[in-house]
């Protein structure tokens, strides 16, 4: 239902984002006799941009990119992309999903990942990209720690980086008890 107009155009405001609408128009004469309606093809409003949110569920090889659906009605498709390049010169991975998140695995430990997301309307028209906060995967624990030189007043140790990239920092400690409550020194943070 609606009101009658003598104009040859009508704009409908206040519609939901990413929603399908059906439109039709009809005429009536001065005596109030109406014509049959002329139906237009169904149409979908454009999707609204998603809302930025922080990443979660980081491990040494996984991260979850999160965003808010904004004012979009369900179901709305989202395309999320992650990259080790802030300019997205090359994509590490991407996901098309109806969820407001995407999970990624098989990532490099201790690496910064940049993320962006866009919504797709029912007609597959994309919004502009929304940049999400970047996420850093966790470093992996060192492995293969061994004492390489034990002398009367010193001990030298070494370890394997366990897949961590160059630039990962390590912190070596010494103590006189196994619980490290009597910590007697440390290396400070040292880079690989």
HELIX and SHEET records of a PDB file:
SHEET    1   A 2 UNK A  20  UNK A  21  0                                        
SHEET    2   A 2 UNK A  43  UNK A  44 -1                                        
SHEET    1   B 2 UNK A  24  UNK A  25  0                                        
SHEET    2   B 2 UNK A  38  UNK A  39 -1                                        
SHEET    1   C 3 UNK A  51  UNK A  52  0                                        
SHEET    2   C 3 UNK A  63  UNK A  68 -1                                        
SHEET    3   C 3 UNK A 101  UNK A 104 -1                                        
SHEET    1   D 4 UNK A  93  UNK A  97  0                                        
SHEET    2   D 4 UNK A  77  UNK A  83 -1                                        
SHEET    3   D 4 UNK A 112  UNK A 120 -1                                        
SHEET    4   D 4 UNK A 130  UNK A 136 -1                                        
SHEET    1   E 2 UNK A 143  UNK A 150  0                                        
SHEET    2   E 2 UNK A 155  UNK A 160 -1                                        
SHEET    1   F 2 UNK A 169  UNK A 175  0                                        
SHEET    2   F 2 UNK A 183  UNK A 191 -1                                        
END                                                                             
